Amino acid sequence: MTEPVYSCVEDWVTERFILIYRRPLGGEFRWCAQWWKHAEAISRLTALWHSWEALRLEAGTGMGVWYRDHLDHQLPVLLGARGPFYQCTEEEHIESREVEVEPAPLEWWMTPADLHSADTHDDTLVRALPEEDQQ
């Protein structure tokens, strides 16, 4: 098995990603120097790194596939004006506000015994719909 070129996502980001995939920042594209404080960015960059490590080994079209299937999809989301860095500037990291989540009532979700009843399944779906759509 071939060893990875980079030992961690941080190495891949600092030694490859930011050196090669440059974009003019501001307006459409955003970046945060403290990218590692953004959970979504860590997840997306790690996925890009892992897929890059795998596809670089495929002769011929490996890197073309990586660009098409991975980078070309992730880059606009990652660097986009509504992506994980949307509040940050080149000079400042701004922490995103967490959204609130309310727990569903205990009886809301079906139990394993309820899975055998199509009526119960339909009732659960109907409860999730606004009243005007339940007709």
Stockholm file with secondary structure:
# STOCKHOLM 1.0

chainA/1-135         MTEPVYSCVEDWVTERFILIYRRPLGGEFRWCAQWWKHAEAISRLTALWHSWEALRLEAGTGMGVWYRDHLDHQLPVLLGARGPFYQCTEEEHIESREVEVEPAPLEWWMTPADLHSADTHDDTLVRALPEEDQQ
#=GR chainA/1-135 SS CCCCSSSSHHHHIIIIIHHHSCCCCBTTBCCCTTGGGCHHHHHHHHHHHHHHHHHTTSTTTHHHHHIIIIIHHHHHHHHBTTSTTTTCCSSCCCCCCCCCCCCCCTTTSCCGGGGGCHHHHHHHHHHHSCGGGCC
#=GC SS_cons         CCCCSSSSHHHHIIIIIHHHSCCCCBTTBCCCTTGGGCHHHHHHHHHHHHHHHHHTTSTTTHHHHHIIIIIHHHHHHHHBTTSTTTTCCSSCCCCCCCCCCCCCCTTTSCCGGGGGCHHHHHHHHHHHSCGGGCC
//
